[in-house]
C-alpha cells in the first residue's frame, strides 16, 4: 500500500502513486469514465492530504508510466536537471506549494521560477496543482515568464497574444482570407495565423501555406503562420520548398497516445530540425507549435500506467508539456474544452482544467496558451468562457485562440471571438506583441497606445486582402 490517510475515523488507502494522484484530482468526468476518480469528496480530501506529504524526490523514483515501456517517461527522466531541482529537493508536495506561493510574491520570482523549471518533472507540477486553489494557480502562473519569438515576441509581461484561426469548411482561399481580414482589423494574429485544414491533402496544405506567406509579404505583416497538418506532411512540404513558418503537431503524455497520432519523439525531432533549417524567423527561431488537451490519452485508450492502473487525465496532460519542452516551441496550447463533456463535463470543470493546464505548462517552462472553448453538448456557455478568459489573462497566459464570431464553422465548436481578446486587453491593461502592435499602429488600426480604434482608417489599406489574395 502506497499511502493511508484517516478522516473522521475512516482510513482511506491508496495502492500506488498513480492511484493517489488520480484520487487527489479535482472532480472531472474523464477520470470517472476511466474508473480512477475518488468516489466521494471525503476520499478526494484524504488523497489530497496524503499527496501533500509525498516528498518531491519520490517522483524521480516512482514512474507513473514505466520507464522501460514509454519513451515520454524516458525523456522526462533522462533530461531532468538535478542541479536545477536542488532548491526544492528537500520539500514535500505540500511544502512545494508553500514555497511556490512565497516565491511568486518576491520581486525576482520570474528569474527563480525560470531557473527551477528544468528541475521539475510534469508529475511534480501536476501533483502540486491538485492541492492548490484557483487563486494559487493564478498567482504562481502570473509570476512565471516564458518568452519565445519568431517574427513576433510572445510572452512578454503585460502582453496578451492571439491566434487568428480562419478555418473554412472547404478550405476556400478567399473565405480564409476574408476571415483573416476580419481578425487583422480587430488586432488578432500576433501569436500565429493558424489554419486547421478541412482536407488532409498535401496540396491543400501547400496552397494554404503559400497563400499565408503571400499575404504576409504583400503587406509586410510581422506574423507567423501555420497550417495544422500532420508533421509528416509538413516535413514533406519543407523538402518540396513550400514556405513553412511553424511546424505543428498534436501530442500527448504517453508513447501510446502519440502513436495514436502517428508520431514518435524521433519524428518530432525530424520536424524540429527541418523547421530550424529554414531560418525564417526574424526576432527568434522557435519553430514548433503543439496542441494538447485533457482526455486525449483516454480517448485513444492510451492512459494506463504502472501496474495497469489508469493515470488521471491531468497528469497525462502535464506529461505532454514535458515532451513539448524538449523542442523549445514558440507556442503550445491546450484545447481545454474541445474534446467534450465525456472528459470535462461542465463550465466549472473546464475552468479548473484551463487554470491547471496553464499553471503546469508555465511552471515547466513551456509557452502556454489556451483555446478557451467548449462543444455544444457540454454543460457550458459563453459566460463560462468569459470567466476563464478573464482568469487566464490575469494569470499571464501567453496567448488565446480567436475565431470569427466565436463559432468555428469548420470544426463545429465554440471558442473566443476576436473582440473577446480585445475586451481582456482593455480591462486588464494588456497589449499585443510589440512587433505586431507597431504594424497595427502604422496601418491606422490601433492608436499609439495599442488600443484598437478607427477601423475605417485601416480598412482602405486592408480591404484588398480578401479580394487580392489568390
MARSE-187198 format. One record per residue (C-alpha): residue number from 1; x, y, z. Coordinates in Angstrom, 3 decimals. Layout:
N
   num         px         py         pz
   NUM          X          Y          Z
...
END
This chain:
470
   num         px         py         pz
     1      0.000      0.000      0.000
     2      1.487      3.355     -1.051
     3     -0.349      5.631      1.401
     4     -3.110      5.634      4.022
     5     -4.984      8.657      5.330
     6     -7.665      8.772      8.005
     7    -10.516     11.293      8.071
     8    -13.196     11.224     10.757
     9    -12.130      7.777     11.845
    10    -12.230      6.277      8.339
    11     -8.953      5.082      6.821
    12     -8.581      5.630      3.070
    13     -5.966      3.521      1.341
    14     -4.182      4.302     -1.924
    15     -2.471      1.451     -3.718
    16      0.145      3.385     -5.663
    17      1.340      6.854     -6.591
    18     -0.798      6.595     -9.734
    19     -3.866      5.788     -7.626
    20     -3.143      8.587     -5.161
    21     -2.635     11.185     -7.902
    22     -5.894     10.214     -9.602
    23     -7.982     10.318     -6.449
    24     -6.481     13.670     -5.394
    25     -7.584     15.321     -8.642
    26    -10.500     17.772     -8.510
    27    -13.597     16.128     -9.916
    28    -13.845     15.628    -13.669
    29    -15.894     13.355    -15.854
    30    -12.917     11.862    -17.714
    31    -11.408     10.344    -14.587
    32    -14.818      8.997    -13.609
    33    -15.114      7.471    -17.075
    34    -11.682      5.880    -16.655
    35    -12.656      4.493    -13.245
    36     -9.791      6.137    -11.371
    37    -11.508      9.082     -9.669
    38    -12.262      9.433     -5.980
    39    -15.678      8.004     -5.117
    40    -16.519     10.798     -2.657
    41    -15.356     14.243     -1.625
    42    -14.089     12.712      1.618
    43    -11.860     10.307     -0.290
    44    -10.659     13.157     -2.508
    45     -9.766     15.231      0.557
    46     -7.942     12.267      2.103
    47     -5.987     11.758     -1.119
    48     -5.015     15.426     -1.301
    49     -3.883     15.327      2.318
    50     -1.792     12.212      1.689
    51     -0.389     13.635     -1.546
    52      0.743     16.776      0.267
    53      3.014     14.596      2.418
    54      4.746     12.852     -0.510
    55      8.385     14.004     -0.983
    56      9.070     15.581     -4.369
    57     12.010     13.216     -4.751
    58      9.543     10.308     -4.919
    59      8.636     11.352     -8.450
    60     12.202     10.627     -9.551
    61     11.973      7.004     -8.412
    62      8.261      6.189     -8.897
    63      7.246      6.490    -12.563
    64      3.537      6.806    -13.319
    65      4.213      5.071    -16.649
    66      7.147      2.595    -16.683
    67     10.494      3.888    -17.927
    68     11.120      0.646    -19.802
    69      7.976      0.837    -21.929
    70      7.391      4.551    -22.522
    71      9.650      6.958    -24.402
    72      7.967     10.019    -22.891
    73      8.899      8.766    -19.416
    74     12.449      8.153    -20.583
    75     12.687     11.686    -21.990
    76     11.337     13.193    -18.759
    77     13.708     11.225    -16.554
    78     16.784     11.485    -18.754
    79     16.560     15.270    -19.195
    80     15.841     16.061    -15.541
    81     18.335     18.542    -14.052
    82     19.375     17.651    -10.522
    83     21.163     20.992    -10.221
    84     18.011     22.972    -11.027
    85     15.984     20.717     -8.691
    86     18.295     21.294     -5.717
    87     16.479     24.324     -4.189
    88     13.277     22.290     -3.700
    89     14.678     18.743     -3.465
    90     14.036     18.572      0.276
    91     10.361     19.526      0.031
    92      7.151     17.533      0.074
    93      4.347     18.323     -2.373
    94      2.674     20.413      0.322
    95      5.916     22.173      1.159
    96      6.435     22.869     -2.536
    97      3.024     24.566     -2.686
    98      4.028     26.854      0.176
    99      7.411     27.540     -1.454
   100      5.744     28.451     -4.760
   101      3.286     30.849     -3.153
   102      6.073     32.545     -1.192
   103      8.419     32.706     -4.184
   104      5.751     34.067     -6.534
   105      5.353     37.097     -4.262
   106      9.037     38.031     -4.497
   107     10.432     40.676     -6.897
   108     12.741     38.164     -8.613
   109     10.095     35.434     -8.913
   110     10.310     35.123    -12.707
   111     14.065     34.515    -12.636
   112     13.816     32.000     -9.776
   113     10.978     30.031    -11.356
   114     12.637     30.013    -14.768
   115     15.804     28.562    -13.266
   116     13.759     25.930    -11.439
   117     11.843     24.676    -14.495
   118     14.452     22.145    -15.772
   119     14.474     20.545    -12.316
   120     10.750     19.852    -12.296
   121      9.049     16.831    -13.797
   122      5.486     17.042    -15.125
   123      4.317     14.721    -12.359
   124      5.666     17.094     -9.699
   125      3.805     20.088    -11.080
   126      0.647     18.043    -11.666
   127      0.779     16.854     -8.068
   128      1.154     20.304     -6.551
   129     -1.617     21.697     -8.754
   130     -4.027     19.163     -7.267
   131     -3.724     20.718     -3.793
   132     -3.933     24.342     -4.954
   133     -6.939     26.637     -5.153
   134     -7.710     28.506     -8.360
   135     -6.172     31.688     -6.939
   136     -2.994     29.771     -6.091
   137     -2.744     28.580     -9.693
   138     -3.258     32.119    -10.974
   139     -0.740     33.713     -8.606
   140      2.087     31.313     -9.413
   141      1.438     31.209    -13.156
   142      1.415     35.015    -13.252
   143      4.887     35.013    -11.674
   144      6.267     32.699    -14.377
   145      7.687     34.229    -17.545
   146      8.213     32.165    -20.704
   147      9.199     34.325    -23.678
   148      9.578     32.987    -27.223
   149      9.986     34.524    -30.642
   150      9.753     34.015    -34.385
   151      8.586     37.164    -36.187
   152      6.817     38.417    -33.085
   153      7.808     38.119    -29.446
   154      5.269     36.169    -27.405
   155      5.028     36.021    -23.603
   156      6.348     39.419    -22.589
   157      4.864     40.838    -19.365
   158      1.800     42.992    -19.982
   159      1.048     41.357    -23.341
   160     -1.749     39.040    -24.467
   161     -1.300     37.495    -27.911
   162     -3.895     35.728    -30.028
   163     -4.020     33.005    -32.598
   164     -6.168     34.085    -35.518
   165     -7.977     30.891    -36.589
   166     -9.640     31.447    -40.004
   167    -10.874     27.899    -40.635
   168    -13.130     27.261    -43.615
   169    -15.277     24.145    -44.243
   170    -13.996     23.752    -47.819
   171    -10.550     25.360    -47.421
   172    -11.653     28.095    -49.825
   173     -8.765     30.556    -50.093
   174    -10.979     33.630    -50.457
   175    -13.076     32.560    -47.478
   176     -9.963     32.056    -45.387
   177     -8.611     35.457    -46.489
   178    -11.879     37.161    -45.513
   179    -11.665     35.688    -42.016
   180     -8.039     36.836    -41.756
   181     -9.035     40.373    -42.780
   182    -11.718     40.364    -40.084
   183     -9.191     39.289    -37.493
   184     -6.472     41.755    -38.509
   185     -8.916     44.663    -38.251
   186     -9.583     43.586    -34.660
   187     -5.929     43.198    -33.732
   188     -5.764     39.391    -33.824
   189     -2.956     37.208    -35.151
   190      0.156     38.229    -33.231
   191      0.773     34.718    -31.869
   192      0.042     32.942    -35.155
   193     -2.385     32.820    -38.040
   194     -3.186     29.134    -37.824
   195     -5.499     27.173    -40.094
   196     -6.949     23.730    -39.425
   197     -7.350     22.364    -42.963
   198    -10.631     20.613    -43.657
   199     -8.862     18.203    -46.001
   200     -5.688     16.205    -45.446
   201     -4.242     16.621    -48.927
   202     -0.640     17.865    -49.042
   203     -1.663     20.089    -51.962
   204     -4.378     21.779    -49.881
   205     -1.847     22.380    -47.107
   206      0.664     23.747    -49.607
   207     -1.921     26.105    -51.152
   208     -2.932     27.460    -47.746
   209      0.670     27.896    -46.604
   210      1.596     29.669    -49.831
   211     -1.408     31.995    -49.561
   212     -0.487     32.910    -45.996
   213      3.087     33.660    -46.979
   214      1.965     35.727    -49.972
   215     -0.325     37.769    -47.730
   216      2.423     38.337    -45.156
   217      4.920     39.520    -47.728
   218      2.445     41.679    -49.657
   219      1.525     43.723    -46.585
   220      4.790     43.318    -44.646
   221      2.927     41.868    -41.658
   222      5.144     40.740    -38.759
   223      3.377     37.448    -38.208
   224      3.996     33.731    -38.350
   225      1.622     31.224    -39.886
   226      0.902     27.534    -39.532
   227     -1.298     25.089    -41.388
   228     -2.074     22.427    -38.828
   229     -1.340     19.374    -40.942
   230      0.355     16.235    -39.665
   231      4.061     16.758    -39.076
   232      4.996     14.181    -41.718
   233      3.069     16.217    -44.304
   234      4.824     19.394    -43.181
   235      8.264     17.773    -43.427
   236      7.475     16.738    -46.997
   237      6.335     20.253    -47.882
   238      9.516     21.756    -46.430
   239     11.534     19.384    -48.607
   240      9.452     20.497    -51.616
   241     10.217     24.169    -50.980
   242      6.797     25.266    -49.673
   243      7.130     28.340    -47.388
   244      6.547     26.950    -43.872
   245      6.853     29.045    -40.729
   246      5.809     26.875    -37.770
   247      5.866     23.070    -37.684
   248      2.697     21.817    -35.998
   249      1.730     18.604    -34.243
   250     -0.807     17.399    -31.692
   251      0.927     15.497    -28.901
   252      0.017     13.575    -25.753
   253      1.564     12.489    -22.490
   254      2.321      8.854    -23.265
   255      4.057      6.965    -26.024
   256      0.819      5.151    -26.811
   257     -1.070      8.450    -27.166
   258      1.497      9.790    -29.583
   259      1.416      6.529    -31.501
   260     -2.329      7.108    -31.987
   261     -1.410     10.493    -33.509
   262      1.117      8.797    -35.773
   263      4.164     10.394    -34.164
   264      7.262      9.448    -32.202
   265      9.890     11.569    -30.499
   266     12.242     10.862    -33.392
   267      9.669     12.166    -35.881
   268      9.111     15.291    -33.767
   269     12.855     15.851    -33.735
   270     12.998     15.469    -37.514
   271     10.265     18.079    -37.898
   272     12.001     20.399    -35.445
   273     15.283     20.203    -37.328
   274     13.513     20.726    -40.663
   275     11.860     23.864    -39.327
   276     15.124     25.199    -37.928
   277     16.870     24.612    -41.246
   278     14.665     27.203    -42.975
   279     15.817     30.004    -40.664
   280     12.702     32.064    -41.422
   281     12.378     33.805    -38.067
   282     13.433     37.419    -37.531
   283     13.261     38.015    -33.761
   284     13.759     34.365    -32.803
   285     13.782     30.844    -34.167
   286     11.271     28.936    -32.024
   287      9.706     26.913    -34.836
   288      7.355     24.388    -33.199
   289      3.646     24.682    -32.434
   290      1.976     21.991    -30.301
   291     -1.618     21.356    -29.268
   292     -2.746     19.155    -26.402
   293     -5.888     18.512    -24.395
   294     -7.005     16.715    -21.249
   295     -8.686     13.457    -22.223
   296     -6.743     12.742    -25.413
   297     -4.967      9.728    -23.894
   298     -8.177      8.240    -22.521
   299     -9.955      8.738    -25.841
   300     -7.129      6.789    -27.508
   301     -7.170      4.071    -24.805
   302     -3.588      5.092    -24.083
   303     -3.965      6.129    -20.452
   304     -2.765      3.108    -18.488
   305      0.252      3.471    -16.245
   306      2.386      1.418    -13.870
   307      0.632     -1.730    -12.723
   308     -2.049     -1.291    -15.362
   309     -3.758      1.450    -13.339
   310     -5.354      4.385    -15.198
   311     -3.367      7.614    -14.979
   312     -5.558     10.658    -14.396
   313     -6.014     12.871    -17.429
   314     -4.487     15.995    -15.892
   315     -1.218     14.241    -15.055
   316     -1.068     12.857    -18.595
   317     -1.681     16.364    -19.912
   318      1.228     17.741    -17.876
   319      3.449     14.993    -19.275
   320      2.673     16.273    -22.771
   321      4.183     19.610    -21.714
   322      7.298     17.781    -20.570
   323      7.555     16.333    -24.065
   324      6.946     19.705    -25.745
   325      9.630     21.370    -23.639
   326     12.298     19.314    -25.416
   327     11.602     21.138    -28.701
   328     11.556     24.767    -27.483
   329      8.210     25.609    -29.099
   330      7.055     29.097    -29.955
   331      3.553     28.124    -28.864
   332      1.728     25.366    -27.045
   333     -1.968     25.457    -26.317
   334     -4.388     23.178    -24.577
   335     -7.741     22.915    -26.356
   336     -9.277     22.725    -22.936
   337    -12.966     22.103    -23.681
   338    -12.701     20.765    -27.220
   339    -12.686     17.023    -26.575
   340    -16.135     17.123    -24.984
   341    -18.148     16.590    -21.794
   342    -17.049     12.971    -21.506
   343    -13.735     14.400    -20.257
   344    -14.659     17.850    -18.871
   345    -18.360     17.829    -18.156
   346    -19.320     21.433    -17.484
   347    -18.117     25.001    -17.220
   348    -16.705     24.508    -13.735
   349    -14.558     21.564    -14.820
   350    -13.389     23.398    -17.958
   351    -12.398     26.489    -15.963
   352    -10.472     24.455    -13.420
   353     -8.721     22.420    -16.126
   354     -7.729     25.542    -18.046
   355     -6.119     27.084    -14.975
   356     -4.342     23.809    -14.128
   357     -3.002     23.390    -17.645
   358     -1.744     26.959    -17.812
   359     -0.084     26.687    -14.400
   360      1.605     23.366    -15.170
   361      2.890     24.468    -18.552
   362      4.297     27.779    -17.358
   363      5.960     26.169    -14.324
   364      7.628     23.647    -16.639
   365      8.962     26.488    -18.790
   366      6.574     25.997    -21.710
   367      4.976     28.997    -23.530
   368      1.364     28.236    -22.663
   369     -1.738     29.313    -24.484
   370     -5.301     28.103    -24.106
   371     -8.140     27.549    -26.530
   372    -10.930     28.785    -24.256
   373    -13.645     26.643    -25.758
   374    -16.475     24.154    -25.382
   375    -18.544     21.828    -27.530
   376    -22.253     22.383    -27.981
   377    -23.207     19.268    -25.992
   378    -21.225     20.325    -22.894
   379    -22.893     21.901    -19.876
   380    -21.127     25.196    -20.517
   381    -21.830     28.546    -22.157
   382    -20.158     31.813    -23.128
   383    -20.385     33.161    -19.586
   384    -18.105     30.304    -18.507
   385    -15.695     31.156    -21.311
   386    -15.708     34.845    -20.360
   387    -14.797     33.824    -16.819
   388    -11.962     31.537    -17.933
   389    -10.577     34.113    -20.379
   390    -10.502     36.780    -17.682
   391     -8.826     34.479    -15.168
   392     -6.221     33.314    -17.692
   393     -5.456     36.854    -18.833
   394     -4.981     37.844    -15.183
   395     -2.688     34.813    -14.792
   396     -0.454     35.940    -17.663
   397     -1.441     33.456    -20.354
   398      0.803     33.838    -23.405
   399     -1.990     33.625    -25.960
   400     -5.554     32.541    -26.620
   401     -7.300     31.314    -29.756
   402     -9.826     33.539    -31.512
   403    -12.215     32.716    -34.371
   404    -14.773     34.719    -36.376
   405    -17.843     35.292    -34.217
   406    -16.634     32.802    -31.582
   407    -18.039     29.975    -33.747
   408    -15.657     27.744    -35.677
   409    -17.764     26.754    -38.677
   410    -15.341     24.050    -39.788
   411    -14.571     22.288    -36.511
   412    -18.070     22.902    -35.093
   413    -17.223     24.168    -31.609
   414    -17.361     27.431    -29.657
   415    -14.173     29.377    -28.965
   416    -13.418     33.075    -28.380
   417    -14.261     35.845    -30.828
   418    -11.667     38.355    -31.934
   419    -13.317     41.091    -29.868
   420    -13.268     38.918    -26.718
   421     -9.489     39.227    -26.614
   422     -9.815     42.985    -27.107
   423    -12.026     43.193    -24.024
   424     -9.473     41.271    -21.958
   425     -6.692     43.555    -23.181
   426     -8.693     46.687    -22.429
   427     -9.947     45.643    -18.997
   428     -6.604     44.326    -17.754
   429     -4.326     46.833    -19.475
   430     -2.725     44.277    -21.805
   431     -1.336     44.804    -25.300
   432     -0.498     42.824    -28.411
   433      3.003     41.549    -29.198
   434      5.194     44.635    -29.777
   435      6.186     43.976    -33.397
   436      2.586     43.269    -34.394
   437      1.269     46.216    -32.397
   438      3.603     48.572    -34.235
   439      2.256     47.290    -37.551
   440     -1.319     47.849    -36.359
   441     -0.429     51.421    -35.451
   442      1.180     52.019    -38.832
   443     -1.954     50.738    -40.598
   444     -4.192     53.042    -38.574
   445     -5.908     50.072    -36.933
   446     -4.534     50.869    -33.477
   447     -3.801     54.053    -31.588
   448     -0.342     54.848    -30.289
   449     -1.132     53.081    -27.015
   450     -2.035     49.904    -28.898
   451     -5.795     50.133    -28.440
   452     -7.908     49.305    -31.487
   453     -9.899     52.169    -32.999
   454    -10.835     53.878    -36.216
   455    -11.264     50.738    -38.300
   456    -12.170     52.911    -41.274
   457     -8.568     54.212    -41.312
   458     -7.138     50.752    -41.739
   459     -9.956     49.475    -43.924
   460     -8.837     51.307    -47.039
   461     -5.401     49.701    -46.904
   462     -6.520     46.243    -45.855
   463     -9.789     45.768    -47.724
   464     -7.888     44.398    -50.708
   465     -6.652     41.431    -48.686
   466     -9.742     39.289    -49.225
   467    -10.005     40.044    -52.918
   468     -6.338     40.324    -53.731
   469     -5.105     37.070    -52.245
   470     -5.224     34.266    -54.804
END
